[in-house]
């Protein structure tokens, strides 16, 4: 029987990726290793109150020449900057919800809905006190962003001004075009094998040019290349991306970076990889690089960074259940055109430009777009009336204007992107792709929608177990998404175009 030398046996040898995050090693990495920022860390600065934003920038500056931004992350920052800025105009004042709740409680004291002098006095007193408290909160939060001004003149953007100084000489050089093209192909291959990072978001971003959804993988490759050149023994990626293609999850709880990424970093760069959320990052930086007299700002920064990670869901008022309910109601109501439009906006990251709106709908003016969205608005109002969502829920889809009042496009809550990803069935094939695979076996046959769905089911081309209404979904796609692969014969029959 072979014995082992307990003194020399390394339990983690070959399994380094499963160690999880060791606080001591993370502290060492933040003090001596390279630190890379994801695009969302830069974008979230727009969502922080002014004092918290200032402290965040001080912590980042304290890293000196060990701070870097992957070129791909900066590309994504510029791609999403305007949307992030515009989102700040939608954030309700913190005490608005409290006031609404108090009003509800007071109104319930009078079931007959009739006001009395006593009730009016209570409301007046509470409103006055909350207004004073709101003024104090606004004072502590500092000057709000002037959204219209910074969108029309980027030189007035305080975040850009600070980042221009902070990131001077710290943005990694992008790969040459030929090398990037090779890596994009490699990223797509890794996605097919569900090899991290990026395989979760990749498919829904496949229309992005030039990376075709491989942005996270390009960030990973740029970090590894930099770490090899720098010769550091550890590096940290700061990101609020907590999906399984970056993080190791146990029962939905984050226990560390993906083991495959830790192993890959050790094999290729001889460096230990850490990934940390912004709230944890700022909390640790506060202990490693304390700023005198900034206790209140530090608390606000941690709270703001935590809120920014779930801000879109919280602001929108949409849960996974209510979002799924919305999609079911659109299907059941036969509002396929509105559902396809909403899904298209979601697939573009929550915003559809005016040019794409016109190409998809034929409309480019606000009145026409609003009429098109009217059924969707009616469905959401029904959900409000039934108490499924709150009255102040964010519009499921709305027309967006620029500072001059011109239509920019259509926008859905940013949280819808993640909610749709969670709702959708995991499948490499779309409904149309799966239907084509079925019809190819008998190209001269006329098919009904139920026959195509049965063919998809029997061949295991899609998981129908979590599908909402397969027949309606395929019928919708055949009508609104396809103009080249199936010929509509009438009477609900279709034939593959060969």
C-alpha positions as CSV (number, residue, x, y, z in Angstrom):
1,X,0.0,0.0,0.0
2,X,1.4,3.4,-1.0
3,X,1.9,5.8,1.9
4,X,2.0,9.6,1.8
5,X,4.4,12.0,3.4
6,X,2.0,14.1,5.5
7,X,4.7,16.7,6.0
8,X,5.1,17.3,2.2
9,X,1.6,16.5,1.0
10,X,-0.1,19.6,-0.4
11,X,-3.9,19.2,-0.2
12,X,-4.4,22.0,-2.7
13,X,-1.8,20.7,-5.2
14,X,-3.6,20.6,-8.5
15,X,-6.7,22.0,-6.9
16,X,-5.6,25.6,-6.2
17,X,-8.8,27.0,-7.7
18,X,-10.9,25.6,-4.9
19,X,-9.2,27.5,-2.0
20,X,-11.7,30.3,-2.4
21,X,-10.7,33.8,-1.2
22,X,-8.2,34.1,1.6
23,X,-8.4,37.6,3.2
24,X,-4.7,37.7,4.0
25,X,-3.8,36.9,0.4
26,X,-6.3,39.4,-1.0
27,X,-4.9,42.1,1.3
28,X,-1.4,41.3,0.0
29,X,-2.6,41.4,-3.6
30,X,-4.2,44.9,-3.1
31,X,-1.0,46.1,-1.4
32,X,1.5,44.7,-3.8
33,X,-0.2,43.2,-6.9
34,X,-1.9,44.6,-9.9
35,X,-5.5,45.8,-9.7
36,X,-7.8,45.8,-12.7
37,X,-11.1,47.6,-12.9
38,X,-14.2,46.4,-14.8
39,X,-16.3,48.9,-16.8
40,X,-19.0,48.8,-14.2
41,X,-16.7,50.2,-11.5
42,X,-16.1,53.3,-13.6
43,X,-19.8,53.6,-14.6
44,X,-21.0,53.2,-11.0
45,X,-19.1,56.4,-10.1
46,X,-22.0,58.3,-11.7
47,X,-24.5,56.7,-9.3
48,X,-22.5,57.7,-6.1
49,X,-23.3,60.8,-4.1
50,X,-20.6,63.4,-4.5
51,X,-18.7,62.8,-1.2
52,X,-18.7,59.0,-1.7
53,X,-17.5,59.4,-5.3
54,X,-14.6,61.6,-4.1
55,X,-13.5,59.0,-1.6
56,X,-13.8,56.2,-4.2
57,X,-11.4,58.1,-6.4
58,X,-9.0,58.6,-3.5
59,X,-8.9,54.9,-2.8
60,X,-8.3,54.2,-6.5
61,X,-5.5,56.8,-6.7
62,X,-3.8,55.3,-3.6
63,X,-3.0,52.2,-5.8
64,X,-0.6,54.3,-7.8
65,X,1.0,52.6,-10.8
66,X,-0.5,49.2,-9.8
67,X,-4.0,50.3,-11.1
68,X,-5.1,49.4,-14.6
69,X,-8.2,49.3,-16.8
70,X,-8.3,46.7,-19.6
71,X,-8.8,48.3,-23.0
72,X,-12.0,46.3,-23.5
73,X,-13.4,47.6,-20.2
74,X,-12.8,51.1,-21.4
75,X,-14.6,50.3,-24.6
76,X,-17.6,49.1,-22.6
77,X,-17.5,52.2,-20.4
78,X,-17.8,54.5,-23.5
79,X,-20.5,52.2,-24.9
80,X,-22.7,52.5,-21.8
81,X,-21.7,55.9,-20.4
82,X,-24.7,57.8,-21.8
83,X,-27.2,55.2,-20.6
84,X,-25.7,55.3,-17.1
85,X,-25.8,59.1,-17.0
86,X,-29.5,59.1,-18.1
87,X,-30.4,56.6,-15.5
88,X,-29.5,59.1,-12.8
89,X,-32.5,61.2,-13.8
90,X,-34.8,58.3,-12.9
91,X,-33.6,57.8,-9.4
92,X,-36.3,58.8,-6.9
93,X,-35.4,61.0,-3.9
94,X,-34.7,58.6,-1.0
95,X,-37.6,59.8,1.1
96,X,-40.3,59.7,-1.6
97,X,-41.1,56.0,-1.0
98,X,-41.3,56.7,2.8
99,X,-43.7,59.5,2.3
100,X,-45.9,57.4,0.0
101,X,-45.9,54.6,2.6
102,X,-46.9,57.0,5.4
103,X,-49.7,58.4,3.3
104,X,-51.0,54.9,2.7
105,X,-51.1,54.2,6.4
106,X,-52.8,57.5,7.2
107,X,-55.4,56.9,4.4
108,X,-56.2,53.5,5.8
109,X,-57.2,55.2,9.0
110,X,-60.3,56.5,7.1
111,X,-61.9,53.5,5.2
112,X,-64.5,55.9,3.8
113,X,-61.6,57.9,2.2
114,X,-63.0,61.1,3.6
115,X,-60.5,63.6,4.9
116,X,-60.8,65.2,8.3
117,X,-59.0,68.2,9.9
118,X,-57.1,65.8,12.2
119,X,-55.9,63.7,9.3
120,X,-54.9,66.8,7.3
121,X,-52.9,68.1,10.3
122,X,-51.1,64.8,10.6
123,X,-50.2,64.8,6.9
124,X,-49.1,68.4,7.1
125,X,-46.8,67.8,10.1
126,X,-45.2,64.7,8.5
127,X,-44.7,66.4,5.2
128,X,-43.0,69.4,6.8
129,X,-40.7,67.1,8.8
130,X,-39.8,64.9,5.8
131,X,-39.1,68.0,3.7
132,X,-36.6,69.2,6.3
133,X,-35.0,65.8,6.5
134,X,-34.8,65.6,2.7
135,X,-33.0,68.9,2.6
136,X,-30.4,67.5,5.1
137,X,-30.0,64.3,3.0
138,X,-29.6,66.4,-0.2
139,X,-26.9,68.5,1.6
140,X,-25.0,65.4,2.7
141,X,-25.2,63.9,-0.7
142,X,-23.6,66.9,-2.4
143,X,-24.3,68.4,-5.7
144,X,-26.3,66.2,-8.1
145,X,-25.1,65.5,-11.6
146,X,-26.4,68.0,-14.1
147,X,-27.4,65.3,-16.6
148,X,-28.4,67.7,-19.4
149,X,-25.2,69.7,-19.2
150,X,-22.8,66.8,-19.2
151,X,-24.6,65.1,-22.0
152,X,-24.3,68.2,-24.2
153,X,-20.7,69.0,-23.1
154,X,-18.5,66.3,-21.9
155,X,-16.0,68.8,-20.4
156,X,-18.6,69.5,-17.7
157,X,-18.7,65.8,-16.7
158,X,-17.0,65.6,-13.2
159,X,-16.5,61.9,-13.5
160,X,-14.7,62.1,-16.8
161,X,-12.5,64.9,-15.5
162,X,-11.4,62.8,-12.5
163,X,-10.9,59.7,-14.6
164,X,-8.9,61.5,-17.2
165,X,-6.3,62.3,-14.5
166,X,-6.6,59.0,-12.5
167,X,-6.2,56.7,-15.6
168,X,-3.5,58.6,-17.4
169,X,-1.1,55.9,-18.6
170,X,-3.1,53.1,-16.9
171,X,-5.3,51.9,-19.7
172,X,-4.0,48.7,-21.2
173,X,-3.2,48.8,-24.9
174,X,-5.7,46.8,-26.9
175,X,-4.7,43.8,-29.0
176,X,-3.9,44.4,-32.7
177,X,-6.9,43.8,-35.0
178,X,-5.6,40.4,-36.3
179,X,-4.9,39.1,-32.8
180,X,-8.2,40.4,-31.4
181,X,-10.0,38.6,-34.3
182,X,-8.2,35.3,-33.3
183,X,-9.2,35.8,-29.6
184,X,-12.8,36.5,-30.5
185,X,-13.0,33.2,-32.3
186,X,-11.3,31.5,-29.3
187,X,-13.8,33.2,-27.0
188,X,-16.7,31.8,-29.1
189,X,-15.2,28.4,-28.9
190,X,-14.9,28.6,-25.2
191,X,-18.5,29.7,-24.9
192,X,-19.6,26.6,-26.7
193,X,-17.9,24.6,-24.0
194,X,-19.2,26.9,-21.2
195,X,-15.6,27.7,-20.3
196,X,-15.3,30.9,-18.2
197,X,-15.4,33.8,-18.3
198,X,-18.2,35.4,-20.3
199,X,-20.3,32.5,-21.6
200,X,-23.5,33.6,-19.8
201,X,-23.7,37.1,-21.3
202,X,-22.0,36.2,-24.6
203,X,-24.9,34.9,-26.6
204,X,-27.2,37.9,-25.9
205,X,-24.4,40.3,-26.9
206,X,-23.5,38.5,-30.1
207,X,-24.5,41.5,-32.2
208,X,-22.0,43.8,-30.6
209,X,-19.2,44.8,-32.9
210,X,-16.4,43.9,-33.0
211,X,-16.3,41.5,-30.0
212,X,-19.5,39.6,-30.7
213,X,-20.2,39.0,-27.0
214,X,-16.7,38.0,-26.1
215,X,-16.0,41.2,-24.1
216,X,-15.4,39.4,-20.7
217,X,-13.0,37.0,-22.4
218,X,-11.1,39.8,-24.0
219,X,-10.8,41.5,-20.6
220,X,-9.5,38.2,-19.2
221,X,-6.9,37.9,-21.9
222,X,-5.8,41.5,-21.6
223,X,-5.3,41.0,-17.8
224,X,-3.3,37.9,-18.2
225,X,-1.0,39.5,-20.9
226,X,-0.4,42.4,-18.6
227,X,0.3,40.3,-15.6
228,X,2.8,38.2,-17.5
229,X,4.6,41.4,-18.6
230,X,4.5,42.9,-15.1
231,X,5.7,39.7,-13.4
232,X,3.5,40.1,-10.4
233,X,2.6,37.1,-8.2
234,X,-1.0,38.1,-7.7
235,X,-3.7,40.3,-9.3
236,X,-7.2,41.5,-8.4
237,X,-10.2,42.1,-10.7
238,X,-12.7,44.5,-9.2
239,X,-16.2,43.9,-10.7
240,X,-19.8,43.8,-9.7
241,X,-20.4,40.9,-12.1
242,X,-21.4,38.1,-9.7
243,X,-22.5,35.5,-12.3
244,X,-21.2,32.0,-12.4
245,X,-18.9,32.6,-15.3
246,X,-16.7,34.7,-13.1
247,X,-17.6,33.4,-9.6
248,X,-17.7,30.0,-7.9
249,X,-21.2,29.7,-6.5
250,X,-22.5,27.2,-4.0
251,X,-26.3,27.3,-3.6
252,X,-26.2,30.8,-5.2
253,X,-23.7,31.9,-2.6
254,X,-20.4,33.3,-3.8
255,X,-17.4,31.5,-2.3
256,X,-14.6,32.7,-4.6
257,X,-13.5,33.1,-8.2
258,X,-14.1,30.4,-10.7
259,X,-11.5,27.6,-10.0
260,X,-10.8,27.3,-13.7
261,X,-9.8,30.9,-13.9
262,X,-7.5,30.6,-10.8
263,X,-5.9,27.6,-12.4
264,X,-5.5,29.2,-15.8
265,X,-3.9,32.3,-14.2
266,X,-1.4,30.1,-12.3
267,X,-0.6,28.1,-15.4
268,X,-0.2,30.9,-17.9
269,X,0.9,33.8,-15.7
270,X,2.2,32.2,-12.5
271,X,0.0,34.6,-10.7
272,X,-2.8,34.2,-8.1
273,X,-6.1,35.6,-9.3
274,X,-8.7,37.3,-7.1
275,X,-12.0,38.8,-8.0
276,X,-13.8,41.2,-5.6
277,X,-17.0,43.1,-5.5
278,X,-16.8,47.0,-5.3
279,X,-18.4,47.1,-1.8
280,X,-15.8,44.6,-0.5
281,X,-13.0,46.4,-2.4
282,X,-13.8,49.8,-0.9
283,X,-14.2,48.3,2.6
284,X,-10.8,46.7,2.4
285,X,-9.2,49.7,0.9
286,X,-10.6,51.7,3.8
287,X,-8.7,49.5,6.2
288,X,-5.5,49.4,4.2
289,X,-5.4,53.0,3.1
290,X,-7.6,54.9,5.6
291,X,-8.5,58.5,4.8
292,X,-8.6,60.7,8.0
293,X,-12.0,62.1,8.9
294,X,-13.8,60.2,6.1
295,X,-15.8,57.8,8.2
296,X,-19.2,59.1,7.1
297,X,-18.1,59.1,3.4
298,X,-16.7,55.6,3.8
299,X,-20.0,54.3,5.1
300,X,-21.9,56.1,2.3
301,X,-19.4,54.7,-0.3
302,X,-19.9,51.1,0.8
303,X,-23.7,51.5,0.9
304,X,-23.7,53.2,-2.5
305,X,-21.6,50.6,-4.1
306,X,-23.8,47.8,-2.7
307,X,-26.9,49.7,-4.0
308,X,-25.4,50.3,-7.4
309,X,-25.1,46.5,-8.0
310,X,-28.8,46.1,-7.6
311,X,-29.9,49.6,-8.4
312,X,-31.6,48.9,-11.6
313,X,-33.8,46.1,-10.1
314,X,-34.6,48.3,-7.1
315,X,-35.4,51.4,-9.1
316,X,-37.4,49.5,-11.7
317,X,-39.6,47.7,-9.1
318,X,-39.6,44.6,-11.3
319,X,-38.9,41.2,-9.8
320,X,-38.1,38.0,-11.7
321,X,-41.7,36.9,-11.0
322,X,-43.4,40.1,-12.2
323,X,-41.2,40.3,-15.3
324,X,-42.1,36.7,-16.2
325,X,-45.8,37.6,-15.6
326,X,-45.4,40.5,-17.9
327,X,-44.1,38.3,-20.7
328,X,-46.9,35.7,-20.2
329,X,-49.5,38.4,-20.4
330,X,-48.1,39.8,-23.6
331,X,-48.2,36.3,-25.1
332,X,-51.6,35.5,-23.8
333,X,-53.0,38.8,-25.0
334,X,-51.6,38.3,-28.5
335,X,-49.3,41.4,-28.2
336,X,-46.5,39.6,-30.1
337,X,-45.3,42.8,-31.9
338,X,-44.8,44.6,-28.6
339,X,-43.2,41.5,-27.0
340,X,-40.7,41.1,-29.9
341,X,-39.9,44.8,-29.7
342,X,-39.3,44.6,-25.9
343,X,-37.1,41.5,-26.4
344,X,-35.1,43.3,-29.1
345,X,-34.5,46.3,-26.8
346,X,-33.4,43.9,-24.0
347,X,-31.1,42.1,-26.4
348,X,-29.4,45.4,-27.1
349,X,-28.6,45.9,-23.4
350,X,-31.8,47.9,-22.6
351,X,-31.5,50.6,-25.2
352,X,-32.5,50.6,-28.9
353,X,-31.3,53.5,-31.0
354,X,-33.7,55.5,-33.1
355,X,-32.2,54.1,-36.3
356,X,-32.8,50.6,-35.1
357,X,-36.3,51.5,-33.9
358,X,-37.2,52.7,-37.4
359,X,-35.7,49.7,-39.1
360,X,-37.7,47.3,-36.8
361,X,-41.0,49.2,-36.5
362,X,-41.1,51.7,-39.3
363,X,-41.6,54.5,-36.8
364,X,-39.2,57.2,-35.7
365,X,-41.5,59.9,-34.2
366,X,-42.7,60.0,-30.6
367,X,-46.4,59.8,-31.2
368,X,-46.2,56.8,-33.4
369,X,-43.8,55.0,-31.0
370,X,-46.1,55.7,-28.1
371,X,-49.1,54.3,-30.0
372,X,-47.1,51.2,-30.7
373,X,-46.3,50.9,-27.0
374,X,-49.9,51.5,-25.9
375,X,-50.8,47.8,-25.5
376,X,-47.7,47.2,-23.4
377,X,-48.6,50.2,-21.2
378,X,-52.1,48.8,-20.8
379,X,-50.8,45.4,-19.7
380,X,-48.5,47.1,-17.1
381,X,-51.4,49.2,-15.9
382,X,-53.4,46.0,-15.4
383,X,-50.6,44.6,-13.3
384,X,-50.6,47.8,-11.2
385,X,-54.3,47.6,-10.7
386,X,-54.0,44.0,-9.5
387,X,-51.2,44.9,-7.1
388,X,-48.7,42.7,-8.9
389,X,-46.3,45.7,-9.2
390,X,-46.3,49.1,-7.5
391,X,-47.8,52.2,-9.0
392,X,-44.4,53.8,-9.3
393,X,-42.9,50.8,-11.2
394,X,-40.6,51.9,-14.1
395,X,-42.1,51.7,-17.6
396,X,-41.4,48.4,-19.3
397,X,-40.5,50.3,-22.4
398,X,-40.4,54.0,-23.0
399,X,-39.4,56.7,-25.5
400,X,-36.1,58.4,-24.6
401,X,-35.3,62.0,-25.6
402,X,-32.1,64.0,-25.7
403,X,-31.5,67.3,-24.1
404,X,-33.0,69.1,-27.1
405,X,-36.2,67.1,-27.1
406,X,-35.4,64.9,-30.0
407,X,-36.2,61.2,-29.9
408,X,-33.1,59.1,-29.1
409,X,-34.7,55.6,-29.1
410,X,-36.5,53.2,-26.8
411,X,-35.3,52.1,-23.4
412,X,-36.3,49.3,-21.0
413,X,-35.1,49.0,-17.4
414,X,-31.5,47.9,-17.3
415,X,-32.6,45.1,-14.9
416,X,-34.6,43.5,-17.7
417,X,-31.4,42.3,-19.3
418,X,-30.5,40.1,-16.3
419,X,-34.2,39.2,-15.7
420,X,-34.6,38.0,-19.2
421,X,-31.4,36.0,-19.0
422,X,-32.7,34.3,-15.9
423,X,-36.1,33.7,-17.4
424,X,-34.9,32.3,-20.7
425,X,-34.4,28.6,-21.2
426,X,-30.7,27.6,-21.6
427,X,-30.3,26.5,-25.2
428,X,-27.8,27.0,-28.0
429,X,-30.7,27.2,-30.5
430,X,-33.4,29.8,-30.9
431,X,-36.9,28.7,-31.6
432,X,-36.5,29.4,-35.3
433,X,-33.1,27.6,-35.5
434,X,-34.7,24.6,-33.8
435,X,-37.7,24.6,-36.2
436,X,-35.4,24.8,-39.2
437,X,-33.5,21.7,-37.9
438,X,-36.8,19.8,-37.7
439,X,-38.0,21.0,-41.1
440,X,-34.8,20.1,-42.9
441,X,-35.5,16.4,-42.4
442,X,-38.6,16.8,-44.6
443,X,-38.0,19.9,-46.7
444,X,-41.0,19.4,-49.0
445,X,-43.5,19.0,-46.1
446,X,-46.0,21.6,-44.9
447,X,-45.8,22.1,-41.2
448,X,-48.1,23.4,-38.5
449,X,-46.7,25.2,-35.5
450,X,-47.7,22.3,-33.1
451,X,-46.0,19.8,-35.4
452,X,-42.8,21.9,-35.4
453,X,-42.9,22.2,-31.6
454,X,-43.4,18.4,-31.3
455,X,-40.5,17.9,-33.6
456,X,-38.3,20.2,-31.4
457,X,-39.4,18.4,-28.3
458,X,-38.9,14.8,-29.6
459,X,-35.4,15.7,-30.9
460,X,-34.3,17.4,-27.7
461,X,-33.3,20.6,-29.5
462,X,-34.7,22.8,-26.7
463,X,-35.6,22.3,-23.1
464,X,-39.4,22.9,-23.1
465,X,-39.7,22.3,-19.4
466,X,-39.5,26.0,-18.5
467,X,-41.0,27.4,-21.7
468,X,-44.0,29.7,-21.2
469,X,-46.1,28.8,-24.2
470,X,-44.0,27.0,-26.8
471,X,-46.6,27.1,-29.6
472,X,-47.4,30.8,-29.2
473,X,-43.7,31.7,-29.0
474,X,-42.8,29.8,-32.2
475,X,-45.9,31.2,-33.9
476,X,-44.8,34.7,-32.9
477,X,-41.3,34.2,-34.1
478,X,-42.5,32.8,-37.4
479,X,-44.6,35.9,-37.9
480,X,-42.4,38.7,-36.6
481,X,-38.8,37.5,-36.6
482,X,-38.6,35.4,-39.8
483,X,-38.7,36.6,-43.4
484,X,-36.5,34.2,-45.1
485,X,-36.5,30.7,-43.6
486,X,-40.1,29.7,-43.7
487,X,-42.8,30.5,-46.2
488,X,-46.3,31.2,-44.8
489,X,-48.8,29.1,-46.8
490,X,-52.0,30.2,-45.0
491,X,-54.2,28.3,-42.7
492,X,-51.4,28.1,-40.1
493,X,-49.1,26.0,-42.3
494,X,-45.4,26.7,-43.1
495,X,-42.8,25.3,-45.5
496,X,-39.1,25.6,-45.2
497,X,-37.5,27.8,-47.8
498,X,-34.8,25.8,-49.6
